[in-house]
Amino acid sequence: MGAFLSLAGSKVKVSTCIEVSQNDTCKRPRMSLSYKDMNTRLIPSLPDEISIQILARVPRVCYFNLRLVSKSWKSTIISPELYKVRKELGTSEEWIYLLTKVDDDRLLWYALDPMSRKWQKLPPMPIFVCEEESRKGSSALWMWNVVVPSIKIADVVRGWLGRKDALNSLPFCGCAVAAVDGCLYVVGGFSRASTMKCVWRFDPMLNMWNEVTSMSTGRAYCKTGILNNKLYVVGGVSRGRGGLTPLQSAEVFDPCTGTWSEVPSMPFSKAQVIPTPFLADMLKPIATGMTSYRGRLYVPQSLYSWPFFVDVGGEIYDPDNNLWTEMPNGMGEGWPARQAGTKLSVVVDGELYAFDPSSSSDSGKIMIYDQEEDAWKVVIGKVPIYDFAGSESPYLLAGFHGKLHVITKDVNRDVVVLQADPCVSGSYSASSFSLMPGPHKQPNKLVESEMVAWKAIATRDFGTAELVSCQVIDI
């Protein structure tokens, strides 16, 4: 193997033994026919099965260069067979896929390999307008043309739940994202002020986007979750004659069959006990999050109409019984909420974590849900979150390599991926700490406390781009 391929970090060098020009082959008329057979193999003198085993052990960050070696190598690099072997060998890798929004409201994706700490920009999402939805939204095209980049998500939620100028202030497309079966999915959103049914998938193996089967209902700002290798979508808003209306419906996508199926609508049972008709008409029930936890989907909910905001617990979907049930009181009422009532959470090693922004503009807390006591408890006492005016998502949560991560911006406005390392016993405990500011922070710098050390595993200057969402894919 060493005679044909040498790897130094992420640099790939191919020996000249592989590169044989037509002129050189003409000078060897006595060459045996077996040489021609050998030259069609991925690595001469080795069976392709062995070559694939070798390639499966190469870090995935090298694949972008390896696919340039030859057509057969490219075909192998993008083949599902190679990634199946990687899983069998235990050499699959978890990468972070980060969605950002730039000043002109374009959405840009970046991939981070945590091991090499290298960022890669993904191909841009296709600029598309579904024909049917374009016709429905054409009368409101003037609304789409007055997008204001500085408007926050909170203003939009306030708008479509009570303010008349809602469609005049769309901050970006309002799509939802998820990762299932080794691919990214971008679901719904707005196009020309009309809610979309379209669903787009990014395949990291092919490094390209393609459109898949559309949802049955056009929706924006919906919530997504993954359960049993299927993509669930709940809630959001849909645009009708009277404006934007909150949705209680849900549906599920099976990537194996490429089809959508209906799921029973969320009952919003606690929303049915509003004391007066006036409040019932004014307060709109919305799903503010969704998390796959212990084999079921947990959806926190709220009643919202600017300036009123009321938590009403949430509901749990059981796929085995195809039923919704009420969320335990302590879980639903104590679930920490961030801007616009969105409740962000992540599951790491079977434990459910959420970020509580608290009342401080430069910190927050990590909460863990205790199922036995039905209560949220502080597990990390202070997370450094800097307050940047106009930021829609000052932080994101992610779980990979068995650890909790916070993605935010540091004091220099660089995007930083922070990893929480327990100092003892391999578990998180309540503590206090801070991220030390400075103009020359380096990856791997530890911010220590009694029980937790924060490690910046990657940083990058994205300019004025804002954080939108993140996903983790293991392939």
FENPEWO-V384179 format. One record per pair of residues at least 6 apart in sequence whose C-alpha atoms are under 7 Angstrom apart, sorted by the first residue. I is the first residue (numbers start at 0). GAP is how many residues later the second one is. If there is no record, write none. Layout:
i=<I	I>
gap=<GAP	GAP>
//
This chain:
i=<2	3	3	3	4	4	4	5	5	5	6	9	9	11	11	11	37	37	40	41	41	41	41	42	51	55	55	55	56	62	65	66	66	66	67	75	77	77	82	85	91	91	92	92	93	93	93	93	93	94	94	94	94	94	94	94	95	95	95	95	95	95	95	96	96	96	96	96	96	96	97	97	97	97	97	97	98	98	98	98	98	98	98	98	99	99	99	99	99	99	99	100	100	100	100	100	100	101	101	101	102	102	103	104	104	107	108	108	109	109	109	109	110	110	110	110	111	111	111	112	113	116	122	124	128	132	132	133	135	136	136	136	137	139	139	140	140	142	142	142	143	143	143	145	146	146	146	146	147	147	148	149	150	150	151	151	151	152	152	152	153	153	155	155	155	156	157	157	158	158	159	159	160	160	160	160	161	161	166	172	172	172	173	173	173	173	174	174	174	174	174	174	175	175	175	175	175	175	175	176	176	176	176	177	177	177	177	177	177	178	178	178	178	179	179	179	179	180	181	181	181	182	182	182	182	183	183	183	184	184	184	184	185	185	185	186	186	186	187	187	187	187	187	187	187	187	188	188	188	188	188	189	189	193	194	194	194	194	194	195	195	196	196	196	196	196	196	197	197	198	198	198	198	199	199	199	199	200	200	200	200	201	201	201	202	212	212	214	217	218	218	218	219	219	219	220	220	221	221	221	221	221	222	222	222	222	222	222	223	223	223	223	223	224	224	224	224	224	224	225	225	226	226	229	229	229	229	230	230	230	231	231	231	232	232	232	233	233	233	233	234	234	234	234	234	234	234	235	235	236	236	236	236	237	237	237	237	238	245	247	247	248	248	248	249	249	249	249	250	250	250	250	251	251	251	251	252	252	252	253	265	269	270	273	281	282	282	282	283	283	283	284	284	284	285	285	285	286	286	286	286	287	287	287	287	287	287	288	288	288	288	288	289	289	289	289	290	290	290	290	291	292	295	295	295	295	296	296	296	297	297	297	298	298	298	299	299	299	299	300	300	300	300	301	301	301	302	302	302	302	303	310	311	312	312	312	312	313	313	313	314	314	314	314	315	315	315	315	316	316	316	317	327	329	329	330	330	330	333	335	335	335	335	336	336	337	343	343	344	344	344	344	344	345	345	345	345	345	345	346	346	347	347	347	347	348	351	351	352	352	352	352	353	353	353	354	354	354	354	355	355	355	355	356	356	356	357	357	360	360	361	361	361	361	362	362	362	362	362	363	363	363	363	364	364	364	364	364	365	365	365	365	366	366	366	366	367	367	367	367	368	368	368	369	377	378	378	378	379	379	379	379	380	380	380	381	381	382	383	383	384	385	385	385	390	392	392	393	393	394	394	394	395	395	395	395	396	396	396	397	397	397	398	402	402	403	403	404	404	404	404	405	405	405	406	406	406	407	407	407	408	408	409	410	411	413	413	413	413	414	414	414	414	415	415	415	415	416	416	416	416	417	417	417	417	418	418	418	418	419	419	419	419	420	420	420	421	421	421	421	422	422	422	423	427	428	430	430	430	430	431	432	432	433	434	442	442	442	442	443	443	443	444	444	445	445	445	446	446	446	447>
gap=<12	10	11	13	8	9	10	6	7	8	6	51	52	50	53	54	6	7	7	6	9	30	31	8	30	26	29	30	34	14	7	6	7	10	6	6	127	128	392	6	382	383	381	382	306	378	379	380	381	16	17	18	19	377	378	379	15	16	17	374	375	376	377	12	13	14	15	373	374	375	11	12	13	371	372	373	8	9	10	11	368	369	370	371	7	8	9	365	366	367	368	6	7	364	365	366	367	362	363	364	46	362	45	44	67	16	12	13	9	10	11	12	8	9	10	11	6	7	8	6	343	341	85	84	62	61	63	58	58	55	56	57	54	52	53	51	52	24	25	50	24	48	49	22	21	22	23	24	21	23	22	240	18	20	19	238	240	18	187	239	185	186	10	13	14	183	147	148	6	7	6	84	123	143	144	145	143	144	26	16	17	18	15	16	46	47	11	12	13	14	45	46	10	11	12	45	46	47	48	8	9	10	47	6	7	8	46	47	293	6	292	293	294	46	49	50	51	48	291	292	293	18	19	20	21	17	18	19	14	15	16	17	13	14	15	11	12	13	7	8	9	10	11	30	31	32	6	7	30	31	32	6	30	45	23	24	25	43	44	22	23	17	18	19	20	21	22	16	17	12	13	14	15	9	10	11	12	8	9	10	11	6	7	8	6	45	46	45	20	17	18	19	16	17	18	15	16	11	12	13	14	15	10	11	12	13	66	67	7	8	9	10	66	6	7	8	65	66	67	6	66	65	68	22	23	24	25	21	22	23	19	20	21	17	18	19	14	15	16	17	11	12	13	14	15	51	52	10	11	7	8	9	10	6	7	8	9	6	40	17	18	15	16	17	12	13	14	15	9	10	11	12	8	9	10	11	6	7	8	6	58	42	14	6	23	20	21	22	19	20	21	17	18	19	15	16	17	12	13	14	15	12	13	14	53	54	55	10	11	53	54	55	7	8	9	10	6	7	8	54	6	54	20	21	22	23	19	20	21	17	18	19	15	16	17	13	14	15	32	10	11	12	13	8	9	10	6	7	8	9	6	22	21	14	16	19	20	12	13	18	9	10	11	12	8	9	10	11	6	7	8	6	46	44	45	43	44	45	42	7	18	19	20	6	19	19	10	11	7	8	9	10	52	6	7	8	51	52	53	6	52	51	54	55	56	53	16	17	13	14	15	16	12	13	14	9	10	11	12	8	9	10	11	6	7	8	6	7	25	26	22	23	24	25	19	20	21	22	23	18	19	20	21	13	15	16	17	18	12	13	14	15	9	10	11	12	8	9	10	11	6	7	8	6	52	49	50	51	48	49	50	51	49	50	51	50	51	51	50	51	23	23	24	25	75	74	75	14	73	11	12	13	10	11	12	73	8	9	10	6	7	8	6	16	17	15	16	12	13	14	15	11	12	13	9	10	11	7	8	9	6	7	6	26	27	45	46	47	48	44	45	46	47	40	42	43	44	39	40	41	42	36	37	38	39	35	36	37	38	32	33	34	35	31	32	33	6	29	30	31	28	29	30	27	24	22	18	19	20	21	17	15	16	13	12	13	14	15	16	11	12	13	10	11	7	8	9	6	7	8	6>
//
